[in-house]
Structure formats: structure tokens, C-alpha cells
Amino acid sequence: MAHKKSRSTQSRLESAGAGRATGRYMLKLYVTGATERSLRAIANLKAVCEQYLKGRYHLEVVDIYRRPERLSRDQIVAVPTLIKKLPLPLRLLVGDLSRTEQVLQGLGLVAHTS
């Protein structure tokens, strides 16, 4: 995952995140054990959170092999799935979270591009 951000990403971050500068992010990531895809999703998400949300997020990782009852509670149909509970609106992202720009958009940290 690239850690450099382009000028356009930087300006979108500043404009989209201006009102959320002190907001706390509540995130829940559903994974399937210690598979390569699950570990990659965890690493990718932690890297994004540490770079863009350091000190402003809480991440809960739920292994569906250990906690299968949680799938129906949050209506999870594919994994890995990230749920952004706060700040609103609630959003779901599916996949290994390797596309940083899409993760930032899903977290509401950058404006969607057309």
C-alpha cells in the first residue's frame, strides 16, 4: 500500500476532513481467521488508520470463525468487510482494503471523484 498522497488527494483530504478533525472513528473489520486475505486487510486498514486517523479511531477485528454469531447481527455476507459505524453515515467496505483511495472515500476522508 502506497503511503504517499498526491496533491489532489491532499486537497480532498483537507476539504472533506475539515469538519471531522476531532471526530472519533468506530470501525469493525470482519475477517476469516489468519488467512492471507484477512491479514492483508488488517494490515492495510491499520496503515490507513495510523496515517490518517492516528489517535482518533477504535478498531475491532472480528474473526468469524471464532464469533460466527456476529455475522447475522451485522448482516455480513462477504469477508473481509469493514463497517464504519462512526462518524455517520454508516458505511461498509468489502475486500482486502488495498486500494487506499477507495478506503479513504469509504471512511469519508476524501470526497468522491467523478
Residue frames as a rotation matrix with the C-alpha (Angstrom) as fourth column:
MET 1
0.589 0.808 0.000 0.00
0.808 -0.589 0.000 0.00
0.000 0.000 -1.000 0.00
ALA 2
-0.228 -0.667 0.709 1.39
0.631 -0.656 -0.414 3.36
0.741 0.353 0.571 -1.00
HIS 3
0.074 0.206 -0.976 1.83
0.949 -0.316 0.005 5.92
-0.307 -0.926 -0.219 1.76
LYS 4
-0.905 -0.369 -0.210 2.42
0.280 -0.890 0.359 8.91
-0.319 0.266 0.910 -0.50
LYS 5
0.157 0.988 0.015 -0.55
0.726 -0.105 -0.680 11.07
-0.670 0.117 -0.733 -1.27
SER 6
-0.359 -0.231 0.904 -0.98
0.875 -0.420 0.241 13.15
0.324 0.878 0.353 -4.38
ARG 7
-1.000 0.005 0.000 -1.76
-0.005 -0.965 -0.262 16.85
-0.001 -0.262 0.965 -4.28
SER 8
-0.372 0.928 -0.032 -5.36
-0.491 -0.168 0.855 16.12
0.788 0.334 0.517 -5.32
THR 9
0.101 0.363 -0.926 -5.73
0.578 0.736 0.352 13.56
0.809 -0.571 -0.136 -2.53
GLN 10
-0.702 -0.444 -0.557 -4.22
0.710 -0.372 -0.598 16.03
0.058 -0.815 0.577 -0.05
SER 11
-0.909 0.380 0.173 -6.62
-0.363 -0.924 0.124 18.82
0.207 0.049 0.977 -1.05
ARG 12
-0.029 0.931 -0.364 -9.62
-0.263 0.345 0.901 16.48
0.964 0.122 0.234 -0.93
LEU 13
-0.178 -0.117 -0.977 -8.46
0.807 0.550 -0.213 15.27
0.562 -0.827 -0.004 2.50
GLU 14
-0.942 -0.245 -0.229 -8.28
0.333 -0.767 -0.549 18.82
-0.041 -0.593 0.804 3.77
SER 15
-0.670 0.735 0.106 -11.69
-0.622 -0.633 0.461 19.82
0.406 0.243 0.881 2.41
ALA 16
0.107 0.758 -0.643 -13.54
-0.118 0.652 0.749 16.63
0.987 -0.004 0.160 3.34
GLY 17
-0.022 -0.195 -0.980 -11.90
0.802 0.582 -0.134 16.25
0.597 -0.789 0.144 6.74
ALA 18
-0.629 -0.293 0.720 -12.12
-0.032 -0.915 -0.401 19.84
0.777 -0.276 0.567 7.89
GLY 19
0.100 0.782 0.615 -15.26
-0.797 -0.307 0.521 19.25
0.596 -0.542 0.592 9.95
ARG 20
0.876 0.247 -0.416 -14.09
-0.035 0.890 0.454 15.89
0.482 -0.383 0.788 11.24
ALA 21
0.047 -0.982 0.184 -10.73
-0.412 -0.186 -0.892 16.96
0.910 -0.034 -0.413 12.63
THR 22
-0.616 -0.272 0.740 -11.66
-0.783 0.106 -0.613 15.88
0.088 -0.957 -0.278 16.14
GLY 23
0.444 0.887 -0.131 -14.19
-0.876 0.460 0.146 13.17
0.190 0.050 0.981 15.22
ARG 24
-0.409 -0.496 0.766 -13.71
-0.662 0.739 0.126 9.67
-0.628 -0.455 -0.631 16.57
TYR 25
-0.096 0.303 -0.948 -13.99
-0.872 0.433 0.227 6.76
0.479 0.849 0.223 14.14
MET 26
-0.056 0.174 0.983 -15.56
-0.635 0.753 -0.169 3.50
-0.770 -0.634 0.068 15.28
LEU 27
-0.037 -0.098 -0.994 -14.57
-0.949 0.314 0.005 0.69
0.312 0.944 -0.105 12.91
LYS 28
0.236 0.112 0.965 -15.31
-0.488 0.873 0.018 -3.03
-0.841 -0.475 0.261 12.86
LEU 29
-0.175 -0.399 -0.900 -13.48
-0.974 0.204 0.098 -5.37
0.145 0.894 -0.424 10.48
TYR 30
0.655 0.434 0.619 -14.82
-0.477 0.872 -0.106 -8.87
-0.586 -0.226 0.778 9.85
VAL 31
-0.163 -0.779 -0.606 -12.19
-0.976 0.216 -0.015 -11.41
0.142 0.589 -0.795 8.77
THR 32
0.870 0.388 -0.305 -11.86
-0.374 0.922 0.103 -15.18
0.321 0.024 0.947 8.29
GLY 33
0.837 -0.540 -0.086 -9.14
0.470 0.631 0.617 -16.31
-0.279 -0.557 0.782 10.64
ALA 34
0.237 -0.867 -0.438 -5.48
-0.181 -0.482 0.857 -15.80
-0.954 -0.124 -0.271 9.79
THR 35
0.532 -0.008 0.847 -5.84
0.770 0.420 -0.480 -16.19
-0.352 0.908 0.229 6.04
GLU 36
-0.554 -0.804 0.215 -3.57
0.811 -0.464 0.356 -14.18
-0.187 0.372 0.909 3.74
ARG 37
-0.274 0.538 0.797 -6.50
0.499 -0.629 0.596 -12.01
0.822 0.561 -0.097 2.60
SER 38
0.755 0.584 -0.299 -7.61
0.523 -0.260 0.812 -11.33
0.396 -0.769 -0.502 6.17
LEU 39
0.232 -0.762 -0.604 -4.13
0.810 -0.193 0.554 -10.45
-0.539 -0.618 0.573 7.37
ARG 40
-0.660 -0.437 0.611 -3.66
0.730 -0.567 0.383 -8.16
0.179 0.698 0.693 4.36
ALA 41
0.195 0.823 0.534 -6.98
0.461 -0.557 0.691 -6.40
0.866 0.111 -0.488 5.10
ILE 42
0.777 0.048 -0.628 -5.96
0.624 -0.195 0.757 -5.87
-0.086 -0.980 -0.181 8.75
ALA 43
-0.200 -0.954 -0.222 -2.52
0.828 -0.285 0.482 -4.54
-0.523 -0.088 0.848 7.79
ASN 44
-0.540 0.040 0.841 -3.92
0.665 -0.592 0.455 -2.25
0.516 0.805 0.293 5.07
LEU 45
0.514 0.827 0.229 -6.59
0.453 -0.488 0.746 -0.82
0.729 -0.280 -0.625 7.36
LYS 46
0.617 -0.345 -0.707 -4.18
0.698 -0.175 0.695 -0.26
-0.363 -0.922 0.132 10.25
ALA 47
-0.496 -0.841 0.214 -1.76
0.840 -0.403 0.363 1.53
-0.219 0.360 0.907 7.92
VAL 48
-0.257 0.495 0.830 -4.52
0.481 -0.679 0.554 3.87
0.838 0.542 -0.064 6.68
CYS 49
0.753 0.617 -0.229 -5.79
0.474 -0.267 0.839 4.49
0.457 -0.740 -0.494 10.20
GLU 50
0.307 -0.716 -0.627 -2.34
0.813 -0.145 0.564 5.24
-0.494 -0.683 0.538 11.59
GLN 51
-0.666 -0.599 0.445 -1.57
0.746 -0.549 0.377 7.62
0.019 0.583 0.812 8.74
TYR 52
-0.565 0.506 0.652 -4.90
0.152 -0.713 0.685 9.47
0.811 0.486 0.326 8.54
LEU 53
0.476 0.854 0.209 -6.68
-0.156 -0.152 0.976 8.87
0.866 -0.497 0.060 11.87
LYS 54
-0.393 -0.732 -0.557 -3.89
0.409 0.403 -0.819 8.44
0.824 -0.550 0.140 14.41
GLY 55
-0.978 -0.035 -0.204 -5.34
0.206 -0.248 -0.947 8.65
-0.018 -0.968 0.250 17.91
ARG 56
-0.570 0.809 -0.146 -8.89
-0.767 -0.587 -0.259 9.14
-0.295 -0.035 0.955 16.60
TYR 57
0.032 0.602 -0.798 -10.10
-0.755 0.537 0.375 5.61
0.655 0.590 0.472 15.90
HIS 58
-0.210 -0.018 0.978 -11.17
-0.711 0.689 -0.140 2.43
-0.671 -0.724 -0.157 17.59
LEU 59
-0.160 0.081 -0.984 -10.84
-0.856 0.484 0.179 -0.75
0.491 0.871 -0.008 15.55
GLU 60
0.077 0.235 0.969 -12.48
-0.638 0.758 -0.134 -4.03
-0.766 -0.608 0.208 16.48
VAL 61
-0.504 -0.260 -0.824 -11.39
-0.805 0.489 0.338 -7.06
0.315 0.833 -0.456 14.44
VAL 62
0.222 0.684 0.695 -13.95
-0.763 0.565 -0.313 -9.88
-0.607 -0.461 0.648 14.45
ASP 63
-0.845 -0.464 -0.266 -12.83
-0.535 0.709 0.459 -13.36
-0.024 0.531 -0.847 13.35
ILE 64
0.068 0.983 -0.172 -15.98
-0.977 0.100 0.186 -15.04
0.200 0.156 0.967 12.02
TYR 65
-0.114 -0.158 -0.981 -14.51
-0.100 0.984 -0.147 -18.48
0.988 0.081 -0.128 12.69
ARG 66
-0.870 -0.268 -0.414 -14.42
0.375 0.187 -0.908 -17.66
0.321 -0.945 -0.062 16.40
ARG 67
-0.670 0.647 -0.364 -17.57
-0.006 -0.494 -0.869 -15.50
-0.742 -0.580 0.335 16.53
PRO 68
-0.883 0.291 0.368 -19.95
0.441 0.247 0.863 -16.76
0.160 0.924 -0.347 13.77
GLU 69
-0.007 0.944 -0.330 -22.99
0.975 -0.067 -0.213 -15.35
-0.223 -0.323 -0.920 15.57
ARG 70
-0.236 -0.159 -0.959 -21.75
0.194 -0.974 0.114 -11.82
-0.952 -0.159 0.260 14.82
LEU 71
-0.949 -0.141 0.283 -22.33
0.290 -0.027 0.957 -12.34
-0.127 0.990 0.066 11.07
SER 72
-0.237 0.945 0.225 -26.10
0.861 0.097 0.499 -12.25
0.450 0.312 -0.837 11.32
ARG 73
0.194 0.295 -0.936 -26.13
0.809 -0.588 -0.017 -9.42
-0.555 -0.753 -0.353 13.83
ASP 74
-0.195 -0.350 -0.916 -24.33
-0.158 -0.911 0.382 -7.07
-0.968 0.219 0.123 11.44
GLN 75
0.768 0.625 0.139 -25.74
-0.024 0.245 -0.969 -8.76
-0.640 0.741 0.203 8.30
ILE 76
-0.123 -0.910 -0.397 -22.32
-0.769 -0.165 0.617 -9.64
-0.627 0.381 -0.680 6.87
VAL 77
0.856 0.465 0.226 -22.43
-0.200 0.701 -0.684 -11.63
-0.477 0.540 0.693 3.63
ALA 78
0.705 -0.708 0.043 -18.80
0.320 0.264 -0.910 -11.32
0.633 0.655 0.413 2.47
VAL 79
0.838 -0.516 -0.179 -15.44
0.015 -0.306 0.952 -11.05
-0.546 -0.800 -0.249 4.21
PRO 80
-0.656 -0.240 -0.715 -13.27
0.729 -0.447 -0.519 -9.17
-0.195 -0.862 0.469 4.75
THR 81
0.212 0.733 0.647 -15.85
0.632 -0.607 0.481 -6.45
0.745 0.307 -0.592 5.42
LEU 82
-0.856 -0.441 -0.271 -15.19
0.505 -0.598 -0.622 -3.16
0.112 -0.669 0.735 7.16
ILE 83
0.335 0.938 0.092 -18.06
0.826 -0.339 0.451 -1.36
0.454 -0.075 -0.888 8.89
LYS 84
-0.844 -0.447 0.295 -17.59
0.271 -0.832 -0.484 2.33
0.462 -0.329 0.824 9.65
LYS 85
-0.055 0.852 -0.520 -20.09
0.983 0.137 0.120 2.95
0.173 -0.505 -0.846 12.45
LEU 86
0.816 0.237 -0.528 -18.98
0.379 -0.908 0.178 6.46
-0.437 -0.345 -0.830 13.36
PRO 87
-0.651 0.605 -0.459 -18.93
-0.288 -0.756 -0.588 9.13
-0.703 -0.250 0.666 12.23
LEU 88
0.188 0.827 0.530 -22.21
0.467 0.399 -0.789 8.76
-0.864 0.395 -0.311 10.39
PRO 89
0.505 0.844 -0.180 -23.21
-0.859 0.512 -0.014 7.79
0.080 0.162 0.984 7.78
LEU 90
0.263 -0.309 0.914 -22.62
-0.275 0.884 0.378 4.10
-0.925 -0.351 0.147 8.36
ARG 91
0.414 -0.186 -0.891 -20.61
-0.906 0.014 -0.423 2.58
0.091 0.982 -0.163 5.51
LEU 92
0.635 -0.233 0.737 -19.48
-0.020 0.948 0.317 -0.91
-0.772 -0.216 0.597 4.50
LEU 93
0.244 -0.635 -0.733 -16.35
-0.970 -0.160 -0.185 -1.69
0.000 0.756 -0.655 2.50
VAL 94
0.853 0.084 0.515 -15.67
-0.117 0.993 0.033 -5.19
-0.509 -0.089 0.856 1.20
GLY 95
0.785 -0.611 -0.098 -12.29
0.084 0.262 -0.961 -6.60
0.613 0.747 0.257 0.20
ASP 96
0.326 -0.758 -0.565 -8.69
0.923 0.384 0.017 -6.56
0.204 -0.527 0.825 1.37
LEU 97
0.889 0.167 -0.426 -8.69
0.307 -0.909 0.283 -2.72
-0.340 -0.382 -0.859 1.60
SER 98
-0.036 -0.981 0.189 -5.60
0.816 0.081 0.572 -2.46
-0.576 0.175 0.798 -0.61
ARG 99
-0.153 0.041 0.987 -6.97
0.783 -0.604 0.147 0.43
0.602 0.796 0.061 -2.68
THR 100
-0.666 -0.270 -0.695 -6.12
0.717 -0.487 -0.499 3.33
-0.204 -0.831 0.518 -0.39
GLU 101
-0.946 0.315 0.077 -8.12
-0.263 -0.885 0.384 5.95
0.189 0.343 0.920 -2.31
GLN 102
-0.174 0.931 -0.319 -11.29
-0.080 0.310 0.947 3.84
0.981 0.191 0.020 -2.06
VAL 103
-0.137 0.069 -0.988 -10.72
0.916 0.389 -0.099 3.21
0.378 -0.918 -0.116 1.65
LEU 104
-0.904 -0.237 -0.357 -10.28
0.362 -0.867 -0.341 6.94
-0.229 -0.437 0.870 2.25
GLN 105
-0.687 0.724 0.058 -13.50
-0.440 -0.479 0.759 7.62
0.578 0.496 0.648 0.32
GLY 106
-0.027 0.694 -0.720 -15.34
0.329 0.686 0.649 4.91
0.944 -0.219 -0.246 2.25
LEU 107
-0.299 -0.163 -0.940 -14.19
0.954 -0.018 -0.301 6.41
0.032 -0.986 0.161 5.53
GLY 108
0.743 0.650 0.159 -15.35
0.657 -0.754 0.015 9.82
0.129 0.093 -0.987 4.34
LEU 109
0.228 -0.761 -0.608 -11.84
0.521 -0.432 0.736 11.25
-0.822 -0.485 0.298 4.47
VAL 110
-0.879 -0.406 -0.250 -11.79
0.008 -0.537 0.844 12.34
-0.476 0.740 0.475 0.82
ALA 111
0.063 0.901 -0.429 -14.56
-0.648 -0.290 -0.704 13.49
-0.759 0.322 0.566 -1.48
HIS 112
0.226 0.111 0.968 -15.66
0.511 0.832 -0.215 11.07
-0.829 0.543 0.131 -4.18
THR 113
-0.641 -0.461 -0.614 -14.19
-0.314 -0.572 0.758 11.86
-0.701 0.678 0.222 -7.57
SER 114
0.472 0.878 -0.074 -16.34
-0.395 0.135 -0.909 11.85
-0.788 0.458 0.411 -10.67
